[in-house]
Amino acid sequence: MNAQSTRWTSLGQTSLRHIAALAALSCCLCISLGPTCAFSQSAGSTLAEIASYAGPDRIAKLVAGAKKEGVVNVYTSETVEDIGALSQAFEAKYGVKLKLWRGSSEDILQRAVVEARGGRFDADAFETGATAMESLHRELLLQRIDSPAAADLAPEAIQPHREWIGTRYNIFVAAYNTRLVAGADLPKSYDDLADAKWKNKLGIEADDSDWFGAVIAALGDERGLKLFRDIVATNGISVRKGHTLLANLVVSGEVPMALSTYFYKVAQLKDRGAPIDALSIAPVVARFEGAGVARHAPHPYAAVLFMEFMLTEAQGILARRNFFPADVRVKPMPVGLTFLDPAKALDQSPKWSKYYRDIVTHPVH
């Protein structure tokens, strides 16, 4: 028997009875006080307890815990300037460092899954597109968050499982260079894009198969698929990776008309005087971007506080940067939008990815 075992053995029966009595008393106190007791024990509170706590001092406890942790690690797909504005506001308000890892939605999902399978949990929170967030949910990598702020959000922002919540939505629009495309020539429908006058003038984002699926479903599968085959066969479509890149190529004139850009980026560039404008072609598709807390967050208080920030103060910051925030009190929602259902989009992803690849990005001749 080693020295450590000897020390434990020497406690004696009386001391053990005292320890058992104290443990029973502690248990009873926690039962009588409910979740407040569990949450108040900073060193022992679990993420689930922190996430579900609904007491009037909820925010104060989150801030206090987050300040002790000092940092929150967020995997995000926002642009440097947009997440920079949010990061500056978060750090100024709470005195907690926001450490970022940036990548595409696909990169974030892949990294999170690979790390989890290797038993590594660096991320506290994720902030990216709806389909990737839904995939993180299905991979059991997210923690349900019960935030009172969710009551102020558009219904489309809330998922039944509440393991991620929409923070803003992107509206897909066409974008055109105002110096190269006259207003009278703008297409009124997707059918107009099959006209030969658009030859070598069209561009599209490489990974927008979910948008493509929503457009085709609205047009009717048979008709929609044939129409895009005709557009590609007659005029070709330049395929580019990244919505920000695509919008900037419209500004430069390399892509006179882009079919799938994000409205907020077009608006930001237009506000700076760039020769770009947005065009809505029905059906107008919108997709939520969301945030969620990692189930094994190493900084649980800071993770939940970041989520709370994204659903409250960040909403106004997003609106000022031409996003459409989930809180429709901050910025009204345009009428006539077709929202992507993230669960349905994920289930149908293989189908629409194949059609998008075969017809648009790598057409089969």
ROSETOR-641791 format. One line per 4 residues: for each residue x, y, z of N, C-alpha, C. Coordinates in steps of 0.2 Angstrom, whole numbers. Example, Ala and Ser with C-alpha at 12.3 -4.5 7.8 and 13.67 -1.06 7.14 Angstrom:
2
66:-28:39:62:-22:39:66:-16:39 | 64:-11:35:68:-5:36:64:0:39
end
This chain:
365
4:-6:0:0:0:0:4:6:0 | 3:11:-4:7:17:-5:5:22:0 | 9:28:1:8:33:6:1:36:5 | -1:37:-1:-7:41:-2:-13:36:0
-13:30:-1:-18:25:1:-18:25:9 | -12:25:12:-11:25:19:-15:31:22 | -14:37:19:-17:43:22:-24:43:22 | -27:40:16:-34:39:16:-37:34:21
-33:29:22:-36:24:27:-36:26:34 | -31:31:35:-30:33:42:-36:38:44 | -40:40:40:-46:45:42:-50:42:47 | -52:36:47:-56:33:52:-63:34:51
-67:30:54:-74:29:53:-78:36:55 | -76:39:60:-79:45:62:-78:51:57 | -72:52:55:-72:57:50:-76:55:43 | -76:49:41:-80:47:35:-87:49:36
-90:48:43:-97:49:44:-98:57:43 | -93:61:46:-94:68:45:-94:70:38 | -90:67:34:-90:69:27:-96:67:24 | -99:61:25:-105:59:22:-111:64:24
-111:66:31:-116:70:33:-116:77:29 | -110:80:28:-109:86:25:-111:86:18 | -110:80:14:-112:79:7:-119:79:7 | -122:75:12:-130:75:12:-133:82:13
-130:86:17:-133:92:18:-132:97:12 | -126:96:9:-125:100:3:-130:98:-2 | -131:92:-3:-136:89:-8:-143:92:-7 | -145:92:0:-152:95:1:-152:102:0
-147:106:2:-147:113:0:-148:114:-7 | -144:111:-11:-145:112:-18:-152:110:-21 | -155:105:-18:-161:103:-21:-166:108:-19 | -166:111:-13:-171:116:-10:-170:123:-14
-164:124:-16:-162:131:-20:-163:130:-27 | -163:124:-30:-164:123:-37:-158:125:-41 | -159:127:-47:-154:129:-52:-149:135:-49 | -152:139:-45:-148:145:-43:-142:142:-39
-143:137:-35:-137:134:-31:-132:132:-36 | -134:127:-40:-129:124:-45:-125:130:-49 | -129:135:-51:-126:140:-55:-121:144:-51 | -122:145:-45:-118:150:-41:-111:147:-39
-111:140:-40:-104:137:-39:-100:137:-45 | -96:143:-45:-92:144:-52:-88:139:-54 | -85:135:-49:-80:130:-50:-83:124:-53 | -89:123:-50:-92:116:-52:-98:117:-56
-101:122:-58:-106:123:-63:-105:120:-70 | -110:116:-72:-109:113:-79:-111:118:-84 | -109:117:-90:-112:121:-95:-119:121:-96 | -122:115:-95:-130:114:-95:-133:118:-90
-130:119:-84:-133:123:-79:-132:130:-80 | -127:132:-83:-126:139:-85:-130:141:-90 | -131:137:-95:-135:138:-101:-143:139:-100 | -145:135:-95:-152:135:-93:-154:140:-87
-149:143:-84:-151:147:-78:-155:153:-81 | -160:154:-77:-165:160:-79:-166:165:-74 | -162:165:-69:-163:170:-63:-162:177:-65 | -165:182:-61:-164:189:-63:-157:191:-63
-152:188:-60:-145:190:-60:-142:186:-66 | -145:183:-71:-142:179:-76:-136:182:-79 | -137:188:-82:-132:192:-85:-126:193:-81 | -127:196:-75:-122:197:-70:-118:191:-69
-121:185:-68:-117:179:-66:-113:177:-73 | -116:178:-78:-112:176:-85:-106:181:-85 | -107:187:-84:-101:192:-85:-96:191:-80 | -98:189:-74:-93:188:-68:-89:182:-70
-92:176:-72:-89:170:-74:-85:171:-80 | -87:175:-85:-83:176:-91:-77:180:-90 | -77:185:-85:-72:189:-84:-66:185:-80 | -68:180:-76:-63:175:-73:-60:171:-79
-64:169:-84:-61:165:-89:-57:169:-94 | -59:175:-95:-55:180:-98:-55:180:-106 | -57:174:-109:-57:173:-116:-63:169:-119 | -65:170:-125:-70:166:-128:-67:164:-135
-67:158:-137:-64:156:-143:-70:154:-148 | -70:158:-154:-76:158:-158:-74:156:-165 | -77:151:-168:-75:149:-175:-81:152:-179 | -79:157:-184:-84:161:-188:-82:161:-195
-87:162:-199:-86:163:-206:-88:170:-208 | -88:175:-203:-89:182:-205:-83:185:-208 | -84:190:-212:-78:194:-215:-74:197:-209 | -68:199:-210:-64:202:-205:-67:208:-203
-69:212:-207:-72:219:-205:-78:218:-201 | -82:213:-203:-89:213:-199:-88:209:-193 | -84:204:-192:-83:201:-186:-79:206:-181 | -75:210:-185:-70:215:-181:-75:220:-177
-80:222:-180:-85:227:-177:-88:224:-171 | -90:217:-172:-93:214:-166:-88:212:-161 | -82:210:-163:-77:209:-158:-75:215:-153 | -75:221:-157:-73:227:-153:-78:229:-148
-85:228:-150:-90:230:-146:-91:225:-140 | -90:218:-141:-90:213:-136:-84:214:-131 | -78:215:-133:-73:216:-128:-73:223:-124 | -76:228:-128:-77:234:-124:-82:234:-119
-87:230:-120:-93:229:-115:-91:225:-109 | -88:219:-111:-87:214:-106:-80:213:-103 | -75:216:-107:-68:215:-104:-66:208:-105 | -69:204:-110:-67:197:-111:-64:197:-119
-58:194:-119:-55:194:-126:-59:189:-131 | -60:191:-137:-64:187:-142:-58:184:-146 | -57:178:-146:-52:175:-150:-55:171:-156 | -53:173:-162:-57:170:-168:-53:166:-172
-56:161:-175:-53:157:-180:-58:157:-186 | -56:160:-192:-60:161:-197:-60:156:-203 | -65:154:-206:-65:150:-211:-72:149:-214 | -73:146:-220:-79:145:-223:-84:141:-219
-90:140:-220:-95:136:-216:-92:129:-217 | -90:127:-223:-87:120:-223:-81:119:-219 | -77:124:-219:-71:123:-215:-72:122:-208 | -77:126:-205:-78:126:-198:-81:120:-196
-86:117:-200:-89:111:-199:-84:105:-199 | -79:105:-204:-74:100:-204:-69:100:-198 | -67:106:-197:-63:107:-191:-66:105:-185 | -72:107:-183:-75:105:-177:-76:97:-177
-78:94:-182:-79:87:-182:-72:83:-181 | -67:85:-184:-61:82:-184:-58:83:-177 | -59:89:-174:-56:90:-167:-60:86:-162 | -67:86:-163:-71:82:-158:-69:74:-158
-68:72:-164:-66:65:-165:-59:63:-162 | -55:68:-162:-49:67:-159:-48:69:-151 | -54:71:-148:-55:72:-141:-52:79:-140 | -52:84:-145:-49:90:-144:-55:95:-144
-56:99:-139:-62:104:-139:-59:111:-138 | -57:115:-143:-55:121:-142:-60:127:-143 | -65:125:-147:-70:130:-148:-75:131:-142 | -77:138:-141:-82:139:-136:-89:140:-140
-88:143:-146:-95:145:-149:-93:144:-157 | -98:144:-161:-98:144:-168:-103:149:-171 | -101:152:-176:-105:157:-179:-104:157:-187 | -109:154:-190:-109:152:-197:-116:151:-200
-116:148:-206:-122:147:-210:-126:142:-207 | -133:142:-209:-138:138:-206:-137:130:-207 | -135:129:-213:-134:121:-215:-128:119:-210 | -122:122:-210:-117:120:-206:-119:120:-198
-122:125:-196:-125:125:-189:-129:118:-188 | -133:117:-192:-138:111:-192:-134:105:-192 | -128:105:-196:-124:99:-196:-120:98:-189 | -118:104:-186:-115:103:-179:-120:101:-174
-126:102:-175:-131:100:-170:-132:92:-171 | -132:90:-177:-133:83:-178:-127:79:-176 | -121:82:-176:-115:79:-174:-114:79:-166 | -119:82:-163:-120:82:-156:-114:87:-153
-113:92:-156:-107:96:-154:-110:103:-151 | -116:104:-151:-119:110:-148:-123:109:-142 | -123:114:-138:-127:114:-131:-133:119:-132 | -139:116:-130:-145:120:-130:-144:126:-125
-147:132:-128:-146:138:-124:-153:141:-123 | -155:142:-117:-162:145:-116:-161:152:-114 | -161:157:-119:-160:164:-119:-167:168:-119 | -168:172:-114:-174:176:-115:-175:180:-121
-169:182:-124:-169:186:-129:-172:183:-136 | -172:176:-136:-175:173:-141:-182:175:-143 | -186:177:-138:-193:179:-138:-194:185:-143 | -188:189:-144:-189:195:-148:-187:193:-156
-185:187:-157:-183:186:-164:-188:183:-169 | -187:183:-175:-191:181:-180:-192:173:-179 | -198:170:-180:-199:163:-179:-194:159:-183 | -192:161:-189:-188:157:-193:-181:156:-190
-179:161:-185:-173:160:-182:-172:155:-177 | -178:152:-175:-178:148:-169:-178:141:-172 | -174:136:-170:-174:129:-172:-178:126:-166 | -181:120:-167:-185:116:-162:-180:114:-156
-174:112:-158:-170:110:-153:-166:115:-149 | -166:121:-152:-163:127:-149:-156:126:-147 | -152:122:-151:-145:121:-150:-141:126:-154 | -144:129:-159:-142:135:-162:-147:140:-164
-146:146:-164:-151:151:-165:-149:156:-171 | -154:158:-175:-152:163:-180:-150:169:-178 | -145:172:-180:-143:179:-178:-144:184:-183 | -144:182:-189:-145:187:-195:-147:182:-201
-150:185:-206:-151:181:-212:-148:185:-218 | -146:181:-223:-143:184:-229:-148:183:-234 | -149:188:-238:-154:188:-244:-150:187:-250 | -151:182:-254:-148:181:-260:-151:186:-265
-147:190:-268:-149:194:-274:-144:193:-280 | -146:195:-286:-142:196:-291:-138:203:-290 | -132:204:-293:-129:210:-292:-126:212:-299 | -126:218:-301:-123:220:-307:-119:226:-307
-115:227:-312:-110:233:-312:-114:238:-316 | -115:244:-312:-120:249:-315:-117:253:-321 | -110:252:-322:-107:255:-328:-107:250:-334 | -108:244:-333:-108:239:-339:-115:237:-340
-120:237:-336:-126:234:-337:-131:240:-336 | -135:242:-342:-140:247:-341:-146:245:-338 | -150:249:-335:-156:247:-331:-161:244:-335 | -162:246:-342:-167:244:-346:-165:237:-348
-159:234:-347:-157:228:-349:-158:223:-344 | -159:225:-338:-159:220:-332:-165:215:-333 | -163:209:-331:-168:203:-332:-174:204:-327 | -180:202:-329:-185:203:-325:-187:196:-322
-184:191:-325:-185:184:-322:-179:180:-324 | -178:174:-322:-173:169:-323:-173:167:-331 | -179:167:-334:-180:166:-341:-176:171:-345 | -176:177:-343:-172:182:-347:-165:181:-348
-162:177:-343:-155:176:-343:-153:171:-348 | -158:167:-351:-156:163:-357:-155:167:-363 | -156:173:-363:-155:177:-369:-147:178:-371 | -145:177:-377:-138:177:-379:-135:183:-377
-138:189:-376:-135:195:-374:-131:195:-367 | -132:189:-363:-129:188:-357:-123:184:-358 | -121:182:-364:-115:178:-365:-109:180:-362 | -105:176:-358:-99:178:-354:-100:184:-350
-106:185:-347:-107:191:-343:-109:188:-336 | -111:182:-335:-114:180:-329:-109:176:-324 | -110:177:-318:-106:174:-313:-110:171:-307 | -107:166:-303:-111:163:-298:-106:160:-293
-109:159:-287:-104:157:-281:-104:149:-281 | -98:146:-280:-97:139:-281:-101:135:-276 | -103:137:-270:-106:132:-266:-113:134:-264 | -117:137:-269:-123:139:-267:-129:134:-269
-127:128:-268:-132:123:-270:-139:123:-267 | -138:125:-260:-145:126:-256:-149:131:-259 | -146:137:-261:-150:142:-265:-152:140:-271 | -148:136:-275:-151:133:-281:-157:129:-281
-156:125:-275:-162:120:-274:-168:124:-273 | -168:129:-269:-174:133:-267:-177:136:-273 | -172:139:-278:-175:142:-284:-178:137:-288 | -175:132:-289:-178:126:-294:-184:124:-291
-185:123:-285:-191:120:-282:-196:125:-283 | -195:132:-282:-200:137:-283:-202:137:-291 | -197:136:-295:-199:137:-302:-202:130:-305 | -202:125:-301:-204:118:-304:-198:115:-306
-197:109:-303:-190:105:-304:-189:104:-312 | -193:102:-315:-192:100:-323:-190:107:-326 | -195:112:-326:-194:118:-329:-188:121:-327 | -186:122:-320:-181:125:-318:-174:122:-320
-173:116:-319:-167:112:-321:-166:113:-329 | -171:113:-333:-170:114:-340:-168:121:-342 | -171:126:-338:-169:133:-339:-162:134:-337 | -159:132:-332:-152:133:-330:-148:129:-335
-150:124:-337:-146:120:-343:-145:125:-349 | -151:128:-351:-151:132:-356:-147:138:-355 | -147:141:-349:-143:147:-348:-136:146:-348 | -134:140:-345:-126:138:-345:-124:137:-353
-128:133:-356:-127:131:-363:-126:137:-368 | -130:142:-367:-130:148:-371:-125:153:-369 | -124:154:-363:-120:160:-361:-115:158:-356 | -115:152:-353:-109:150:-349:-110:154:-342
-107:152:-337:-108:155:-330:-101:154:-327 | -98:160:-325:-91:160:-322:-92:158:-314 | -89:153:-312:-90:151:-305:-84:153:-301 | -86:157:-295:-81:159:-291:-82:157:-284
-77:156:-280:-78:154:-273:-78:160:-268 | -84:161:-265:-84:166:-260:-89:172:-262 | -94:173:-258:-99:179:-260:-95:186:-260 | -91:187:-255:-87:193:-255:-83:194:-261
-79:189:-263:-75:189:-269:-80:190:-275 | -85:187:-276:-90:188:-282:-92:195:-282 | -94:198:-276:-97:205:-277:-91:209:-279 | -85:208:-276:-80:213:-278:-78:212:-286
-79:206:-289:-78:205:-296:-83:209:-300 | -89:209:-297:-94:214:-301:-92:221:-301 | -89:223:-295:-87:230:-295:-81:231:-300 | -77:226:-300:-71:227:-305:-73:226:-312
-79:223:-314:-81:223:-320:-80:216:-323 | -76:212:-320:-74:205:-322:-80:201:-323 | -85:202:-318:-91:198:-319:-97:203:-319 | -99:205:-325:-104:211:-325:-111:209:-321
-113:203:-321:-119:201:-318:-118:195:-314 | -119:195:-307:-118:189:-303:-125:187:-300 | -126:181:-300:-133:178:-299:-134:177:-291 | -129:175:-288:-130:174:-281:-125:177:-276
-127:183:-275:-123:187:-270:-127:189:-264 | -124:191:-258:-127:193:-252:-129:200:-253 | -135:202:-251:-137:209:-251:-133:213:-247 | -131:211:-241:-128:215:-236:-121:218:-239
-117:213:-243:-111:215:-246:-112:220:-252 | -117:219:-256:-118:223:-261:-120:230:-258 | -124:230:-253:-126:237:-250:-119:240:-247 | -115:236:-244:-109:239:-241:-105:242:-246
-104:239:-252:-100:241:-257:-103:247:-261 | -109:247:-262:-113:253:-265:-112:259:-260 | -113:258:-254:-112:264:-249:-105:267:-250 | -100:263:-252:-94:266:-252:-93:269:-259
-98:269:-263:-97:272:-270:-95:268:-276 | -95:261:-274:-93:257:-280:-99:256:-285 | -97:254:-291:-102:254:-296:-106:247:-296 | -110:246:-291:-114:240:-290:-120:241:-287
-125:237:-289:-132:237:-286:-135:230:-286 | -140:230:-282:-143:223:-281:-150:223:-285 | -151:217:-287:-157:215:-291:-161:209:-288 | -167:210:-286:-171:204:-284:-174:201:-290
-173:194:-291:-176:190:-296:-180:185:-292 | -186:185:-293:-191:180:-289:-189:173:-292 | -189:168:-287:-190:169:-280:-184:171:-276 | -185:176:-271:-180:179:-268:-179:174:-261
-173:171:-261:-171:166:-256:-167:169:-250 | -169:168:-244:-165:170:-239:-163:164:-234 | -157:165:-231:-154:159:-227:-152:162:-221 | -153:159:-215:-151:162:-209:-144:160:-207
-140:164:-204:-134:163:-201:-135:162:-194 | -131:158:-190:-133:157:-183:-127:157:-179 | -128:156:-172:-123:155:-167:-125:150:-163 | -120:146:-160:-122:141:-155:-116:140:-151
-117:137:-145:-112:136:-140:-109:129:-140 | -103:128:-140:-100:121:-141:-102:117:-135 | -104:111:-136:-106:107:-130:-100:106:-125 | -94:106:-127:-88:105:-123:-84:111:-122
-87:117:-122:-84:124:-122:-79:124:-116 | -73:126:-117:-68:126:-112:-69:132:-107 | -73:137:-110:-75:143:-106:-82:144:-107 | -86:140:-102:-93:140:-103:-97:147:-102
-94:150:-97:-98:157:-95:-97:162:-101 | -91:162:-104:-89:167:-109:-93:164:-115 | -94:158:-116:-97:155:-122:-105:157:-122 | -108:156:-116:-115:158:-116:-116:166:-116
-111:169:-113:-111:177:-114:-111:179:-121 | -106:176:-125:-106:178:-132:-112:177:-136 | -115:171:-134:-122:170:-137:-127:175:-136 | -127:177:-129:-132:182:-127:-130:189:-131
-124:190:-131:-122:196:-135:-125:196:-142 | -124:190:-145:-126:190:-152:-133:191:-153 | -137:189:-148:-145:190:-149:-147:196:-146 | -143:200:-144:-145:207:-141:-141:213:-144
-136:215:-141:-132:221:-143:-130:220:-150 | -128:214:-152:-125:213:-159:-130:214:-164 | -137:214:-163:-142:215:-168:-142:222:-171 | -141:227:-167:-140:234:-169:-134:235:-173
-128:232:-171:-122:232:-175:-123:229:-182 | -126:223:-182:-127:220:-188:-131:224:-193 | -137:227:-190:-141:231:-194:-137:237:-197 | -133:240:-193:-129:246:-196:-124:244:-201
-123:238:-202:-118:235:-207:-122:232:-213 | -128:234:-213:-132:232:-219:-135:225:-219 | -134:221:-213:-136:215:-212:-144:215:-210 | -147:210:-211:-154:209:-208:-154:205:-202
-154:208:-196:-154:205:-190:-160:201:-189 | -159:196:-184:-165:191:-183:-170:195:-179 | -168:200:-175:-173:204:-171:-177:209:-176 | -183:207:-178:-186:211:-183:-188:218:-180
-188:219:-174:-189:226:-171:-183:231:-173 | -177:228:-174:-172:232:-176:-172:234:-183 | -174:229:-187:-174:231:-194:-180:226:-197 | -185:229:-200:-191:225:-203:-189:220:-208
-192:215:-208:-191:209:-213:-194:211:-220 | -191:211:-225:-194:212:-232:-199:207:-233 | -204:208:-237:-210:204:-238:-208:199:-244 | -211:194:-245:-210:189:-251:-203:185:-251
-200:184:-245:-194:180:-245:-196:173:-244 | -192:169:-247:-192:161:-247:-186:159:-242 | -188:157:-236:-182:155:-232:-181:148:-232 | -174:147:-233:-172:140:-233:-173:136:-226
-176:130:-226:-176:126:-220:-170:123:-219 | -166:124:-214:-159:121:-213:-159:113:-213 | -164:111:-209:-165:103:-209:-166:100:-216 | -171:103:-219:-173:100:-226:-167:101:-231
-164:107:-230:-158:109:-235:-153:104:-234 | -151:102:-227:-146:97:-226:-148:90:-228 | -154:88:-227:-157:82:-230:-156:81:-237 | -158:86:-241:-158:86:-248:-151:89:-251
-146:90:-247:-140:92:-250:-137:88:-255 | -136:81:-254:-133:77:-259:-137:78:-266 | -143:78:-266:-147:79:-272:-145:86:-276 | -146:91:-272:-145:98:-275:-138:99:-277
-133:96:-273:-126:97:-274:-124:94:-281 | -127:88:-282:-126:85:-288:-129:89:-294 | -135:91:-294:-138:95:-299:-134:101:-300 | -132:105:-295:-128:111:-295:-121:110:-299
-118:104:-297:-112:103:-300:-112:101:-307 | -117:96:-309:-118:94:-316:-121:99:-320 | -125:104:-318:-128:109:-322:-124:115:-322 | -122:118:-316:-119:125:-316:-111:125:-315
-109:122:-310:-102:123:-309:-97:118:-313 | -99:112:-315:-95:108:-319:-100:105:-324 | -103:109:-329:-108:106:-333:-106:100:-337 | -110:95:-338:-109:89:-342:-112:91:-349
-107:91:-354:-109:92:-361:-110:86:-365
end
